[in-house]
Amino acid sequence: MKSVRHSIGAGSVLFALVLVSCGKPDAPKGERPVTAARAVRVVRAELQPMERTLQVVGTLSAHEETTVAAQVAGQIEKYRVDLGDQITAGQELALIDTTSYEALARQSAANVAKARANATNALQNLKRTQDLQKEKIASGSDLDQAVADSDSALAEVKSVEAADAIAGLNVERSRVKAPFDGAVAERIASVGAYAAVGTPIVRVVKTDPLRLRLEVPERESTLVRAGQAVRVTVEGDTNIYAGTLARVAPSLRESSRVLLVEADVPAQGNLRSGLFARAEIVVNAGEPTLSLPADTLITFAGLEKVVLVVDGKALEKTVVTGRRMAGWVEIVSGLNEGQTVVVEPAGLRTGNPLTVTTPASNQTVSANPGS
């Protein structure tokens, strides 16, 4: 009998527990579970000095380039240089019939000596005639003739001296010389060929510094001026070469609406004339601009975002970025100076509770709403 009563009592207790369990209300659907506040470090968006550069493209060319032509006619006797040789101003490049021109110069010098001797003789004859005329021995016509002979002899001296100067100049011109320091880019004529006056002989270039010609669009033309620093890169070379903006055209080209500028770039590394180059003109070396550290940005679906701290909670904000320098990123739009931004915000979503820690002591402080 006791066994039956005990069974009935246990069943009653189990039934009561089932009723209590079934009567417990369910949690409201759609309610998010409580999330613990995440400790984060923050920075404020602030103005930082940052370079402003202008991106342009252009072509490297020789600083000076010219084709040296024959200034006298004759056969090319010899070349003293070849392709690629470094040359200095005044250095002999080629010889044109120097033997003939030197012989003509010697002949001219002899003619000068002869003319001067004749002039001296005519002058002495004039003096004798003047003395005889005073003593009434020489007639007036004799004196006139002596004067004429002396003047003619002096004129002849001047004539042959001029011819002698030309002969000497032709000797110099028969030795083709470099107009400036540089290098031989091309030997045009061949040894043994006849060169008329004006025949191209050698093409020479000055390649240090190189001349970088750039075209600046009209909308940015007011930013450039001589003396600005230029950074240059070329295809297949990871080096960055430094140059200086040396020349700025006084006006824009009407047809293309661009401003032609030129930079001097020292010849070094793989730089050479003819290469296509990309250049950065530093138009402002330290322009204050709204910036954030690079580790405050997250990228999702092609958009860049930051996470603000507002009333102790996260607020995602899309921003537009610009230049990057030394770990800082320019914020073009989407943010104001002084707003509080989370460092390393990966995983945060709008509405997540936050606890702000100071970067210096890492002590927990109350959340400071953003601006």
C-alpha positions as CSV (number, residue, x, y, z in Angstrom):
1,M,0.0,0.0,0.0
2,K,2.8,2.3,0.8
3,S,4.4,1.5,-2.5
4,V,1.3,2.6,-4.4
5,R,1.1,5.9,-2.5
6,H,4.7,6.7,-3.1
7,S,4.3,6.2,-6.9
8,I,1.2,8.4,-7.0
9,G,3.1,11.2,-5.1
10,A,6.1,11.1,-7.4
11,G,3.9,11.3,-10.5
12,S,2.1,14.3,-9.1
13,V,5.4,16.2,-8.6
14,L,6.6,15.4,-12.2
15,F,3.3,16.6,-13.6
16,A,3.5,19.8,-11.7
17,L,7.0,20.5,-13.0
18,V,5.8,19.9,-16.6
19,L,3.0,22.4,-16.1
20,V,5.3,25.0,-14.8
21,S,7.7,24.5,-17.7
22,C,5.0,24.7,-20.2
23,G,3.7,27.9,-18.7
24,K,7.1,29.8,-18.9
25,P,6.8,32.6,-21.5
26,D,9.1,32.4,-24.6
27,A,11.8,35.2,-25.4
28,P,10.4,37.8,-27.8
29,K,11.3,36.9,-31.4
30,G,13.7,39.3,-33.2
31,E,15.3,40.6,-30.0
32,R,19.2,40.5,-30.3
33,P,21.0,39.0,-27.4
34,V,22.9,41.5,-25.2
35,T,26.4,42.0,-26.7
36,A,29.3,42.9,-24.4
37,A,30.9,46.3,-25.1
38,R,34.1,46.1,-27.2
39,A,37.2,47.9,-25.9
40,V,38.6,50.1,-28.7
41,R,41.3,52.7,-29.2
42,V,40.4,56.0,-30.9
43,V,42.0,58.9,-32.6
44,R,40.6,62.2,-33.8
45,A,40.6,63.3,-37.4
46,E,43.1,66.2,-37.6
47,L,45.0,68.4,-40.1
48,Q,48.3,67.0,-41.1
49,P,50.9,68.5,-43.4
50,M,50.9,66.4,-46.6
51,E,52.5,66.8,-50.0
52,R,50.3,67.8,-52.9
53,T,51.7,66.5,-56.2
54,L,50.7,66.7,-59.8
55,Q,50.8,63.5,-61.9
56,V,52.0,64.0,-65.5
57,V,53.7,62.1,-68.2
58,G,56.4,63.0,-70.7
59,T,59.5,62.0,-72.6
60,L,63.1,62.3,-71.6
61,S,65.3,64.0,-74.3
62,A,68.8,65.3,-74.7
63,H,69.4,68.6,-73.0
64,E,71.0,69.8,-76.3
65,E,71.1,68.1,-79.6
66,T,72.6,69.2,-82.9
67,T,73.9,67.9,-86.2
68,V,77.4,69.3,-86.9
69,A,77.7,70.0,-90.6
70,A,80.7,70.7,-92.9
71,Q,81.7,74.4,-93.0
72,V,84.2,73.8,-95.9
73,A,84.0,71.6,-98.9
74,G,86.3,68.6,-99.4
75,Q,86.9,64.9,-98.8
76,I,86.4,63.6,-95.3
77,E,89.9,62.4,-94.3
78,K,89.3,60.9,-90.9
79,Y,87.0,60.5,-88.0
80,R,88.4,61.0,-84.5
81,V,85.3,59.8,-82.7
82,D,82.7,57.0,-83.0
83,L,79.2,56.2,-81.8
84,G,78.7,56.6,-78.1
85,D,82.0,58.4,-77.4
86,Q,81.9,61.1,-74.8
87,I,83.2,64.4,-76.1
88,T,84.1,67.8,-74.7
89,A,83.5,71.3,-76.3
90,G,86.1,72.1,-78.9
91,Q,87.2,68.5,-79.3
92,E,88.0,67.4,-82.9
93,L,85.4,65.1,-84.4
94,A,86.5,64.7,-88.0
95,L,89.0,66.1,-90.6
96,I,88.0,67.5,-94.0
97,D,90.8,67.9,-96.6
98,T,93.1,69.5,-94.0
99,T,96.2,69.1,-96.2
100,S,94.7,71.3,-99.0
101,Y,93.5,74.0,-96.6
102,E,96.7,74.1,-94.7
103,A,98.6,74.6,-98.1
104,L,96.2,77.4,-99.0
105,A,96.9,79.0,-95.7
106,R,100.6,78.9,-96.2
107,Q,100.2,80.4,-99.7
108,S,98.0,83.1,-98.2
109,A,100.7,83.9,-95.6
110,A,103.3,84.2,-98.3
111,N,101.0,86.6,-100.2
112,V,100.7,88.7,-97.1
113,A,104.5,88.9,-96.7
114,K,104.9,89.9,-100.4
115,A,102.3,92.6,-100.2
116,R,103.8,94.1,-97.0
117,A,107.2,94.2,-98.7
118,N,105.7,96.0,-101.7
119,A,103.9,98.4,-99.4
120,T,107.1,99.2,-97.6
121,N,109.0,99.8,-100.9
122,A,106.1,102.0,-102.1
123,L,106.2,104.0,-98.9
124,Q,110.0,104.6,-99.2
125,N,109.6,105.6,-102.8
126,L,107.0,108.1,-101.8
127,K,109.3,109.6,-99.2
128,R,112.1,110.0,-101.8
129,T,109.8,111.6,-104.3
130,Q,108.6,114.0,-101.7
131,D,112.2,115.0,-100.9
132,L,113.0,115.5,-104.6
133,Q,109.9,117.5,-105.1
134,K,110.9,119.9,-102.4
135,E,114.3,120.4,-104.2
136,K,112.3,121.0,-107.5
137,I,113.9,117.9,-109.0
138,A,110.8,115.7,-109.1
139,S,107.7,116.9,-110.9
140,G,104.2,117.1,-109.4
141,S,103.1,114.2,-111.5
142,D,105.9,112.0,-110.1
143,L,104.7,112.8,-106.6
144,D,101.1,112.0,-107.5
145,Q,102.2,108.6,-109.0
146,A,104.3,107.8,-105.9
147,V,101.3,108.6,-103.6
148,A,99.0,106.4,-105.7
149,D,101.5,103.5,-105.7
150,S,101.8,103.7,-101.9
151,D,98.1,103.7,-101.4
152,S,97.7,100.8,-103.8
153,A,100.3,98.8,-102.0
154,L,98.7,99.4,-98.6
155,A,95.3,98.4,-100.0
156,E,96.8,95.2,-101.3
157,V,98.2,94.4,-97.9
158,K,94.7,94.8,-96.4
159,S,93.2,92.6,-99.1
160,V,95.7,89.7,-98.7
161,E,95.5,90.0,-94.9
162,A,91.7,89.4,-95.2
163,A,92.3,86.5,-97.5
164,D,94.8,85.1,-95.1
165,A,92.3,85.4,-92.3
166,I,89.8,83.4,-94.4
167,A,92.4,80.8,-95.2
168,G,93.2,80.4,-91.5
169,L,89.5,80.2,-90.7
170,N,89.1,77.4,-93.3
171,V,92.0,75.5,-91.7
172,E,90.1,75.7,-88.4
173,R,86.8,74.7,-90.1
174,S,88.5,71.7,-91.9
175,R,88.8,70.3,-88.4
176,V,85.1,69.6,-87.4
177,K,84.8,70.3,-83.6
178,A,82.2,69.6,-80.9
179,P,80.0,72.6,-80.0
180,F,79.5,71.4,-76.4
181,D,80.2,68.6,-73.9
182,G,78.1,65.5,-74.7
183,A,78.3,62.3,-76.7
184,V,78.3,61.1,-80.3
185,A,74.8,60.0,-81.2
186,E,75.5,59.2,-84.9
187,R,78.3,59.3,-87.5
188,I,76.4,60.4,-90.6
189,A,79.0,60.7,-93.4
190,S,81.7,58.1,-94.3
191,V,85.5,58.5,-94.5
192,G,86.4,59.3,-98.1
193,A,83.1,60.8,-99.0
194,Y,83.0,64.3,-100.5
195,A,81.3,66.8,-98.2
196,A,79.9,70.0,-99.6
197,V,79.3,73.0,-97.3
198,G,76.4,72.1,-95.1
199,T,76.7,68.3,-95.4
200,P,75.8,66.6,-92.1
201,I,78.9,65.0,-90.5
202,V,78.1,64.0,-86.9
203,R,75.0,64.2,-84.6
204,V,76.0,65.1,-81.0
205,V,73.8,65.2,-77.9
206,K,74.2,66.6,-74.4
207,T,72.7,64.1,-72.0
208,D,73.6,65.4,-68.6
209,P,71.3,66.7,-67.3
210,L,68.4,65.2,-69.4
211,R,65.5,67.4,-70.4
212,L,62.1,66.1,-69.4
213,R,59.3,67.7,-71.4
214,L,55.9,67.6,-69.7
215,E,52.4,68.8,-70.6
216,V,50.3,70.1,-67.7
217,P,46.5,70.3,-68.2
218,E,45.0,73.8,-68.2
219,R,43.1,73.3,-64.9
220,E,46.3,72.6,-63.0
221,S,48.6,74.9,-64.9
222,T,48.4,77.6,-62.3
223,L,50.0,75.3,-59.7
224,V,53.4,74.8,-61.4
225,R,56.4,77.1,-61.3
226,A,60.1,76.9,-61.9
227,G,62.1,75.5,-59.0
228,Q,59.6,72.8,-57.9
229,A,60.9,69.3,-57.1
230,V,60.1,66.6,-59.6
231,R,60.1,62.8,-59.0
232,V,60.6,60.7,-62.1
233,T,60.1,57.0,-62.8
234,V,60.5,55.0,-66.0
235,E,59.2,51.6,-67.2
236,G,61.1,48.6,-66.0
237,D,63.0,50.5,-63.3
238,T,61.9,50.7,-59.6
239,N,64.1,53.6,-58.8
240,I,62.7,57.1,-58.3
241,Y,64.9,59.8,-59.8
242,A,64.9,63.4,-58.6
243,G,64.8,66.5,-60.8
244,T,63.9,70.1,-60.8
245,L,61.3,72.0,-62.8
246,A,63.6,74.4,-64.7
247,R,61.5,76.0,-67.4
248,V,57.8,77.0,-67.8
249,A,56.3,78.2,-71.0
250,P,54.8,81.7,-70.8
251,S,51.5,80.6,-72.3
252,L,49.3,77.6,-73.0
253,R,49.1,75.9,-76.3
254,E,45.8,77.0,-77.8
255,S,45.2,73.8,-79.8
256,S,45.6,71.4,-76.8
257,R,45.1,73.7,-73.8
258,V,48.1,72.4,-72.1
259,L,51.1,74.2,-70.6
260,L,54.6,72.9,-71.7
261,V,57.1,72.7,-68.8
262,E,60.6,71.2,-68.7
263,A,62.5,69.6,-65.8
264,D,66.2,69.0,-65.6
265,V,67.0,65.4,-64.5
266,P,70.6,64.3,-63.8
267,A,71.6,61.4,-66.0
268,Q,71.9,58.4,-63.8
269,G,70.9,54.8,-63.5
270,N,68.9,53.6,-66.5
271,L,67.8,57.1,-67.6
272,R,68.5,57.9,-71.2
273,S,67.1,60.1,-74.0
274,G,63.9,58.9,-75.6
275,L,62.4,57.1,-72.6
276,F,58.8,57.6,-71.7
277,A,58.6,58.8,-68.1
278,R,56.0,59.4,-65.4
279,A,56.6,62.4,-63.2
280,E,55.2,63.8,-59.9
281,I,55.6,67.6,-59.6
282,V,55.5,68.6,-55.9
283,V,53.3,71.7,-56.1
284,N,53.0,72.0,-52.3
285,A,55.5,70.4,-49.9
286,G,53.4,70.7,-46.7
287,E,49.7,71.5,-47.3
288,P,47.5,71.0,-44.2
289,T,44.8,68.4,-45.0
290,L,42.3,66.4,-43.0
291,S,43.9,63.0,-42.4
292,L,43.6,59.8,-40.4
293,P,46.0,56.9,-39.7
294,A,45.8,54.2,-42.3
295,D,44.7,51.6,-39.8
296,T,41.4,53.4,-39.1
297,L,40.0,52.5,-42.6
298,I,38.1,49.4,-43.7
299,T,37.2,48.6,-47.3
300,F,34.0,46.7,-48.1
301,A,32.3,46.2,-51.5
302,G,34.6,48.8,-53.0
303,L,33.7,51.5,-50.4
304,E,36.1,52.8,-47.8
305,K,34.6,53.3,-44.3
306,V,35.5,54.4,-40.8
307,V,33.8,53.7,-37.6
308,L,32.9,56.7,-35.4
309,V,32.1,56.6,-31.6
310,V,28.8,58.3,-31.0
311,D,27.0,58.0,-27.6
312,G,29.1,54.9,-26.7
313,K,28.2,53.1,-29.8
314,A,29.7,52.4,-33.2
315,L,28.6,54.3,-36.3
316,E,29.8,53.3,-39.7
317,K,30.6,56.2,-42.0
318,T,31.6,56.1,-45.7
319,V,34.5,58.4,-46.6
320,V,36.4,59.4,-49.8
321,T,40.1,59.2,-49.5
322,G,42.9,60.9,-51.4
323,R,46.7,61.0,-50.9
324,R,48.6,58.6,-48.7
325,M,51.9,59.5,-47.0
326,A,53.9,58.1,-44.0
327,G,51.0,56.0,-42.6
328,W,48.4,58.8,-43.0
329,V,45.5,59.0,-45.4
330,E,43.9,62.1,-46.7
331,I,40.1,62.3,-46.1
332,V,38.6,64.2,-49.0
333,S,35.0,64.0,-47.8
334,G,32.7,62.2,-45.3
335,L,34.4,63.4,-42.1
336,N,34.9,66.6,-40.2
337,E,38.0,67.7,-38.2
338,G,37.9,66.5,-34.6
339,Q,35.5,63.5,-35.0
340,T,36.4,60.5,-33.0
341,V,37.4,57.4,-35.1
342,V,38.1,53.8,-34.0
343,V,41.5,52.4,-34.7
344,E,41.5,48.9,-36.2
345,P,37.7,48.7,-36.5
346,A,37.4,45.4,-38.3
347,G,34.2,43.5,-37.3
348,L,32.4,46.5,-35.9
349,R,28.9,47.3,-37.1
350,T,26.7,50.3,-36.5
351,G,25.1,50.0,-33.0
352,N,27.7,47.9,-31.4
353,P,28.5,49.1,-27.9
354,L,32.0,50.4,-27.3
355,T,34.3,51.1,-24.4
356,V,37.0,53.6,-25.3
357,T,40.5,53.1,-24.0
358,T,43.2,55.7,-24.2
359,P,46.2,54.7,-26.3
360,A,48.7,55.9,-23.8
361,S,47.7,54.2,-20.5
362,N,45.1,51.8,-21.9
363,Q,42.8,52.7,-19.0
364,T,39.1,52.4,-19.5
365,V,37.2,55.7,-19.7
366,S,33.7,56.6,-20.5
367,A,32.8,56.9,-24.2
368,N,33.1,60.4,-25.6
369,P,30.5,61.0,-28.3
370,G,31.9,62.1,-31.6
371,S,31.4,65.5,-33.1
